[in-house]
Amino acid sequence: MPKSSRLAAVMARVRLREWTILLTSGLAFLAPSAVAPGLPALYRDFAHVPHAELLSKLVLTMPMLFIALSGPLIGWSVDRFGRRNVLIGSTILYGVFGMSGLVLETIEALLVSRALVGIFLAGILTSVTALLGDYFTGDERNRVAGLQGAFMAFGTLIFVSIAGLLAEIHWRMGFTLFAVALLLVPLMFLSLYEPVKPDAGADERAPDGSGTVLARDATPWGTISLIYVLSFLTMVALFMIPSQTQFLLIELGVPDPMRAGFAIGIFNFSGGIMSLFYPRLRARFTAEQIFALIYLLVGTGFILNGLATNYVTLMLSLAFGGLAMGAYFPNLNLAVLSRTTMRVRGRALGGLTTSFFIGQFASPFYSQPLVGMVLVGGAFFYTGIWLVGLGVLFVFIAASAGMRARLMRRG
């Protein structure tokens, strides 16, 4: 089949292309999910190695660190070599190095493989979100971004659940889940095409479909840098859910690990449900208004976590906070996508990936000293206070933006 005919056939597979992007987005948190349930058994197998406790925990966190470190380079590669090429290559290598945990004999080799997993996951997350921004505009982009958030949340739940069952067999069995990445590669070849960039020096239509012309040098990097700071601060707080919830339950007299896993799962589940409703939310409110709602609700949820007195009240507060966060990920991605042209979209998203995962990596350095001073409940409570403060700040930002818009219409 001639190359032009093959390309036309690929471009015609619209529904398959959407499903490929969504299923690939579901890989976002496979790297920690596959390992976490088997971590105690992994530690026991390598207990004879010096510093085994620290090294076993690094097996879990190493991908996050290397996602953060490689983000800017990955972003440049996505713009330079193409989204589709980076996505397919990263997905193949992610699957291969992810499954290498089945056979690697030393914890040092395992740590190297986990670092590579992080680099290739950065390639997946950056390129698939860039393709989402390239393929879709306007309301359609909002819809797919909401579905992407849902697939990330529900994918995490599914992978953690299956990994927990596999860990009952052996801690290595969780690494078989990385085969899912390889199963997606044929779908990428069948449905994804490389978007055509505008000629050098040409202007581009604003990626939100508004019709505004946005020149290459008009990308508001100052605003995007503030979005990075916001992403970092938010993930410092949010990573307290998986890292501190089990310890909060111990404070409440509930030491059961299974109930801790269910409590964390309800946060992700409610977030996934909310992600499905994001397009309707975005159709009625501005991005700034949605950020205000997100931080007010999740901050209140954290405060309620700190005030919880038993397992039921904690579950309710986690479900409440999770609902708010279901809108966070699509709103954050769209905040960057709507401000970048195709030429620099990969670099902008690479920076977002870095800020996101550095926030996760830095979270224990924030939460542990706070826990030492005010216990886990107090750490959630005081974190909720400054999250609500961010919400109030966005209330003023949204009100100011609305006032400017009304004045421009009158003018």
RARA-V236190 format. One record per backbone hydrogen bond with DSSP energy under -1.0 kcal/mol. NH is the residue of the N-H (numbers start at 1). CO is the residue of the C=O. E is the energy in kcal/mol with one decimal. If there is no record, write none. Layout:
# RARA-V236190
nh=<NH,NH>
co=<CO,CO>
e=<E,E>
This chain:
# RARA-V236190
nh=<6,7,8,9,10,11,12,13,14,17,18,19,20,21,22,23,24,25,26,27,28,30,33,34,36,38,39,42,43,44,45,46,49,52,55,56,57,58,59,61,62,65,66,67,68,69,70,71,74,75,76,77,78,79,80,81,86,87,88,89,90,91,92,93,94,95,96,97,98,99,101,102,103,104,110,111,112,113,114,115,116,117,118,119,120,121,122,123,124,125,126,127,128,129,130,131,132,133,134,135,136,140,141,142,143,144,145,146,147,148,149,150,151,152,153,154,155,156,157,158,159,160,161,162,163,164,165,166,167,169,170,173,175,176,177,178,179,180,181,183,188,189,190,191,192,202,204,206,209,214,218,219,221,224,225,226,227,228,229,230,231,232,233,234,235,236,237,238,239,240,241,243,244,245,248,249,250,251,252,253,254,260,261,262,263,264,265,266,267,268,269,270,271,272,273,274,275,276,277,278,281,282,283,285,290,291,292,293,294,295,296,297,298,299,300,301,302,303,304,305,306,307,314,315,316,317,318,319,320,321,322,323,324,325,326,327,331,332,333,334,335,336,337,338,339,340,348,349,350,351,352,353,354,355,356,357,358,359,360,361,362,363,366,366,367,368,370,371,372,374,375,378,379,380,381,382,383,384,385,386,387,388,389,390,391,392,393,394,395,396,397,398,399,400,401,402,403,404,405,406,407,408,409,410,411>
co=<2,3,4,5,6,7,8,10,12,13,14,15,16,17,18,19,20,21,22,24,25,27,29,30,32,35,36,38,39,40,41,42,46,49,51,52,53,54,55,57,58,61,62,63,64,65,66,67,70,71,72,73,74,75,76,77,82,83,84,85,86,87,88,89,90,91,92,93,94,95,98,99,100,100,106,107,108,109,110,111,112,113,114,115,116,117,118,119,120,121,122,123,124,125,126,127,128,129,130,131,132,137,137,138,139,140,141,142,143,144,145,146,147,148,149,150,151,152,153,154,155,156,157,158,159,160,161,162,163,166,166,170,172,173,174,175,176,177,178,179,184,185,186,187,188,199,214,212,206,204,215,216,219,220,221,222,223,224,225,226,227,228,229,230,231,232,233,234,235,237,238,239,240,241,244,245,246,247,248,250,249,256,257,258,259,260,261,262,263,264,265,266,267,268,269,270,271,272,274,275,277,278,279,281,286,287,288,289,290,291,292,293,294,295,296,297,298,299,300,301,302,303,310,311,312,313,314,315,316,317,318,319,320,321,322,324,327,328,329,330,331,332,333,334,336,337,344,345,346,347,348,349,350,351,352,353,354,355,356,357,358,359,362,363,363,364,366,367,368,370,371,374,375,376,377,378,379,380,381,382,383,384,385,386,387,388,389,390,391,392,393,394,395,396,397,398,399,400,401,402,403,404,405,406,407>
e=<-2.4,-2.4,-2.1,-2.1,-2.3,-2.7,-1.3,-1.4,-1.9,-2.0,-2.0,-2.2,-2.3,-2.2,-2.2,-2.9,-2.2,-1.9,-1.2,-1.8,-1.9,-1.9,-1.7,-2.7,-2.6,-1.1,-1.5,-2.3,-2.4,-1.9,-1.9,-1.5,-2.0,-1.3,-2.5,-2.6,-1.5,-2.0,-1.3,-1.7,-2.9,-1.7,-2.1,-2.3,-2.0,-2.3,-1.9,-1.1,-2.9,-2.7,-2.1,-2.3,-2.5,-1.7,-2.3,-3.3,-1.9,-2.6,-2.6,-2.4,-2.6,-2.4,-2.2,-2.2,-2.5,-2.2,-2.3,-2.7,-1.9,-2.1,-1.1,-2.3,-1.7,-1.9,-1.8,-2.1,-1.9,-2.3,-2.1,-1.9,-2.0,-2.2,-1.8,-1.8,-2.4,-2.1,-2.0,-1.5,-1.9,-2.8,-2.3,-2.0,-2.5,-1.5,-1.9,-2.3,-1.8,-2.0,-1.9,-3.0,-1.7,-1.0,-1.1,-1.8,-2.3,-2.4,-2.7,-2.1,-2.1,-2.5,-2.0,-1.8,-2.7,-2.2,-2.0,-3.1,-2.2,-1.7,-1.8,-2.5,-2.7,-2.5,-2.2,-2.5,-2.8,-2.1,-1.5,-2.6,-2.4,-1.4,-2.0,-1.3,-1.8,-1.7,-1.5,-1.4,-1.9,-1.8,-1.0,-1.5,-1.6,-2.0,-1.9,-1.8,-2.2,-2.2,-1.5,-3.0,-2.1,-3.5,-1.8,-1.0,-2.0,-2.3,-2.3,-1.6,-1.7,-1.9,-1.9,-2.3,-2.6,-2.6,-2.5,-2.3,-2.2,-2.0,-1.6,-3.1,-2.1,-1.7,-2.0,-1.7,-2.5,-1.2,-2.2,-2.3,-1.4,-1.9,-1.5,-1.6,-3.3,-1.6,-2.4,-1.9,-2.0,-2.2,-2.2,-1.9,-1.0,-1.6,-2.8,-2.4,-1.6,-2.4,-2.1,-2.1,-2.1,-1.1,-1.2,-1.1,-1.9,-3.1,-1.6,-1.7,-2.2,-2.3,-2.1,-2.3,-2.8,-2.5,-2.1,-2.3,-3.0,-1.8,-1.7,-2.4,-2.3,-2.3,-2.5,-2.0,-2.1,-1.4,-1.8,-2.3,-2.2,-2.0,-2.4,-2.3,-2.1,-2.5,-2.5,-1.6,-1.1,-1.6,-1.1,-1.3,-1.7,-2.7,-2.4,-2.5,-1.6,-1.2,-2.8,-2.6,-1.5,-1.0,-2.4,-2.6,-2.3,-2.0,-1.6,-2.6,-2.1,-2.4,-2.4,-2.2,-2.5,-1.6,-1.2,-2.5,-2.6,-1.1,-1.1,-1.0,-3.0,-2.3,-1.1,-2.9,-2.2,-2.7,-2.3,-1.0,-1.9,-2.2,-2.2,-2.8,-1.8,-2.3,-1.4,-1.5,-1.8,-2.4,-1.8,-1.8,-1.9,-2.4,-2.2,-2.2,-1.6,-1.7,-2.1,-2.9,-2.2,-2.6,-2.5,-2.4,-2.1,-2.3,-2.1,-2.1,-2.3,-2.2,-2.0,-2.0,-2.0>
